[in-house]
């Protein structure tokens, strides 16, 4: 009879993980080398997530991962590679081979690793009995009723709106000659080209970086966005002269210990907002302000809906630079739902003038995604969100 293991730790630095797992009443098992791991995995067990150190007696963790990856019975098991310090080459190689995540034990917090491991494990075990080649379809399968609704609504809306859209596009061109639409790479369930009417002056994208620092309504802190080489490491300062808490890194003319470099990078990432919204954006044209306030600029996304890139209701597709910040933490759950023209956070908060914290937006995105993850999709729930969207179309600010 099979027994269940939430977490399997392979290596010697397991004491803190073991303590936290005991507090959470998790099924936690430890082995010290790849031979013990293979013997355990060949027994009747169901493992949610494997946390494996790279440096193991006999062979490294990636070699063990290659063996696990070839065993069909483990295609629903998540694999995290761990190393004592951060190694850029190892980091890239782990993801190239297909590992689910990589952490440096010295610079990462054990509770964060544990929470991430449990999130991955809980999701992946649902796919254990599904062939690998069909796994992506299961993650992202859209209910037939939702897809038929999307096609019907998008097709009729485009047909009805086409005369009006033509007039709007002429007005856009008259005020600022150039393309009346634009495409950008967005990330929903997968990357795709996202269509929208142009509401800004040509060249607006070049000004985004400077505006994001000064006017991003989500970014309330984080004035420093670079590692400070002149600040002493607090751990090294507590040691004797010429002793360091971790290996020394040489970056240009500077040197810094591995721990202090990555600790500063972690703090910068924590303060940096994943979303960028410029309140009262000076790049917007007069016609652009009108089409944004009325959400007319969103109408070309109906083409994305017909193509299957998006749905009428879902989580907003993100620019690549925003999506990259979300995929490194638990907020990546939002990508389990289809991308949408409107969604839960627009209905709940955007209609009140766009005043919304980043954490509130993430929470609402995840809340909608959970319905897909747990097979709780409701056609009538989507209809309810669409009806609630109507009052939110006429908002008071261009956010």
N, C-alpha and C positions, 0 to 999 in steps of 0.2 A: 504493500500500500504506500502511495506517495505521501511524503510529508512536506510541509511548506516552510521555506526560509525567505523572510523578507529581504535580508541582506546577508551576503557572503563577503567577508573581508579576507583578502589574501595578502599576507605580509606580516610585519612585526609591529607596526605603529597603530595598533587597534584599540588600545586601552580607553581613550576618550570616546571613540565610537561605541565601544561596548557599554560604557557607563550610560551614555545618552539613550542607546537602544533599550537598555534595561528600564530606564525611566519611562519610556514610551511603550513598554510591554511588546516589543518587536521580537520576531523570531530572528535572532542574530547568531551567525556562526563564523568562526575564525579558523583559518589554516595558515601555516607559515610558509609553504612553498608550493610550487606548481604540481608536484607529484601528489601531495595531499589534496590539492584542489581537484585534480582529475579523478582521484579515487572517490571523492565526495560527489562530484558531478555525474559520475557514472552510476551512482546509486539512485534509488527512486526518490528524487527530490524535485521540487519546483522552486526555483530561485527567481526572485523579482529583480534584484540588482546585484551585480558583482562590483565590489570596490577592490581594485587590484593595484598593488605597488609595482612600479616599473622594475626596481632592483629586487630580484628574487634569487634565492640560492639555486644554482643550476642553469636557469634561463630567465630572460626578462619577461615582463608582463605582456608585452606586445606579442611575443611568440605564443604565450598561453592564449591570448585573445584570438589569434589566428586559428588555433585549434578549436576553441569554443565556437567561433564564427562559422566553422564548417559543419558543426553538428546541428542538424535540422531541428532537433528537439529544444535547442536553446535560442531559436530566432525571436522569441518573445522576451528574452532576458536582456536587460540593459547592462552596459559595461562602462565603468568609469576607471580611467587610468590615473594613478597618483604617483607623484614624484616628490622627493624631499624639498627641492627648490624648483623654481620655474625654469624650464628649459624650452626655448623657442623652437628648436629643431624637433624635440620630442612632442611638443604641443601640435605642430603641423602634421607630424607623422601619425599621431593618434587619430586625428580627424580624417586624414587621408585614407587610413585603413578602415574606418567606419566605427570607431569608438563613439559612444554617446556623449562623453564629456571628459574633461581633463582638469585636474586640480594640483596645485603645489601645496603640500601639507604645511610648509613653513609660513606661507602667506595667506592661506585660506582658513576660514573659520569652520570648525567641525560641524556645528549645528547647520550651517548653510549647505555644506556638502551632503549631510544626512537628509535634509529637507528636499534637496534636489534629487537625490537618489530615490527617495520614496515616491516623489511625483512621477519620475520616469518609470519606476517599477510598477506602480499602480496602473499606469496607462498601458504599458507594454504587455502585461500578463493577460490582458483581455484578448490579445492577438495570438496567444500561444498556439492555438489549434488551426490557425489560418496560414496557408502556404505563403512563403515570402514574396513571391511575385504578385500576390494580390493584396499585400499589406497596405499599400498607399491608397488603394481604392476604398478600403475599410475606414482608414483614418478620415478621408475626405468625401465620403459618399454623401451626396445631397439627396434627400427624399424626392421621389418622383413628383409628388404633389407640389413641392416647392419649385422644382425646375419647370414644370408646366405653367405654374403661376407666373414665374419670372418671364418666360418667353411670351406669354399672352399679354401681360401688362406692359413689358418693354416694347413689344411690337406695336400695340395700339397707341401707346403714348408717343412714340416717335412719329407715327402716321398723323396723329392729331396735331402735334406740336410743330411739324415741319414748316408750315408757312410762317409762324411766329419766330421760329429759330432763324429763318432766313433773314428776317428784319433785324433781329438782334446782331447777327453776324455782320450785316452791313454797317450797323451803328458802331460796332467794335472797330471795324476797319477805318471808318471815317475819323474817329477820335485818335487812333494810333495805328497807322498803316503797318501791315505785317500779317502774319498768319493769325486767323481769328480763333484758332484752337491750339492746344498744345498737348503733347504726350509726355508722360514721365514714367519712369520705371517704378512700379509699386509692388509691394509684397502683400499678398493675401494668403490663400492656401498655397500659392506658388507665385513666383515673379511674373508680371505681365505688363504690357503697355497700357497705361491709364489715360483715358480721354477726358478733356475738359475744355470749356470755352475760356479763352484768354481774358483775364480780368486785370492783368498788370501790364505795365509798359514793357516793351522788348528789352531784354537784358536784365530783367528783375532777379533772375537766379544768381547773378554775380554779386548781388548786394546782400544775399541771405546770411552769409557768415557774420558780417558785422552787425546786422540787425538782430540776429539771434542772440548775440551777447548782450545787447542793450535793451531789447524790447520783447524778448520771449516771455509771454505771460506765465508759462509753466516754470521758468527758471528763476527761482527766487533767491538763489545763493550761488556759490561757486564762482568767485571772481578769478581764482587761479586755475589755469587749465594746462599747466606744464609742471613737470617734476622740478623741484628746487634742489639743485646740487649743493647749494651753500648751507642748507639746513642739516645739522648733525643728526645722525640716527640715534634715537634714545637708547636703543639696546646696546649699540657699540659704545656709547658714552659711558655706560655702566661697567665696561670691561677695561682691562689694562691697556696701556698704550700699545699700538700696533696689533691689537687683537680685534677681530671683527665677529659679529654675530652670525654672519653668513658670507658666502663667497663674494669677492669683489667683482663688480662689472665695470668695464671701461667703455664709456660712451663719448666719442669725440675726445676732447681734452679733459673730460671729467671722469671721476671714479666715484662709485657709490656701491654700497653693499646691496646684495640681491633683495634682502628683506625690505629695506627702507625704500628702494626704488618701487617695488611692487605694492608696498603699503600706500605710498603716495598715489600711485596709479589707481588703486582701489578707491581711495577717498575721492579722487577727482571724478571717477566714474559714478560714484554714489551721489555726488552733488549735481552732476550733469543731468539735465532733463532728457528723457527719451523722446519727448514730443516737442515740436516747435510750432508755436502759434504766435504770430505777430499781431498785437492789438493795434487797431487803427493804422494799418500798414500804409506807409507813404508811397509805396510803389503802385497802389491800386488806382485805376482810372475812374472817371465819373461813371461811365457805363459799367465798368467792372464793379463798382460799389453797388449799383442797382442789381446786377445779376447775382452778386453774392448775397445781398440782403434777401433776395427772393429765391435763392438757390437755383436760379435758372442756369448758372454755370455748370451745374451738375448733370444737366440733361444728356450730354453726349455719353455719359456713363451707361446709358441704356444700351449703347452699342456693345459695351463690355459685358452687359448682362446677356445679350443675345449670343455673344461668343462663348459664354460660359465662364468668363474670368471672374464675374461677380454675381451677386444675387441682389434682389431688390432690398432685402433686409439682411443685415449681417454686421460684422465689425469693419470699420473703415480700413481700407488697404493703406499701408504705410509706405512712405518713401524708404528707400533702402537704408539710408543713414539712421532712420529711426528704428527700423526693424532690427538692425544689427545690435542696438542697445538692449532691445527686449529679449532677444534670443539667448542672452547669457544669464537670464534669471528666470524665476518661476512665472513671470508674466507671459512667457511664450505660449501659455495655454490658449491665449486669444486666437492663435493661428489655427486652432482645431475647428473653428467655425468658418463658414465662407465669408469672403469679403462682401460688403454691401454698400448700397447708396445711402441708406439710412439705417439706424440701429438704436440700441438701447440708450447709449449715452447721449445721442442727439436729442432724443425724445425727453429724457429725464432732465437734462441740464442746458443744452444748447439753446433751447427756446427761451430760457430765462436771461439771455444776453451773453452767453458764452463764458460766464464766470464759473470755473470748474478747476479743481486741483488735478494734478497728474494722477495721484493715487486713486481719486474717485473715478477717473476715466478708465484706468486699468482694471479696477474692480468691476465696473459695468461691462467692459469687454469680456472679461473672464466669466462673468455671470451668464452672458449669452452663449459663450463657447461651451460651458458645462452642459447645456441642453443637448448639444451634439455629441459631446463626449459620452454622455450617459443615455443616449438614444431617447431624449425627452422632447424632441422637436414637435412643436405644435403649429399647424397651419393657421389656426385662429389666433394664436399668440402673435404671429407675424402680421396678420391683418390688424390686430389691435395696435401694434407699433406704427403701422402705416397711417392709421387714422389719427393717432396722437402726433404724428409728424406734421400734419397740416398746420396747426397753430405755430409750430416752431419755424416754419418757412420764413415768416416775416419777423426777423430778429432785429435787435436794435444796434448791433455793431458788427463790423466785418471782421470776424475772427477766423 
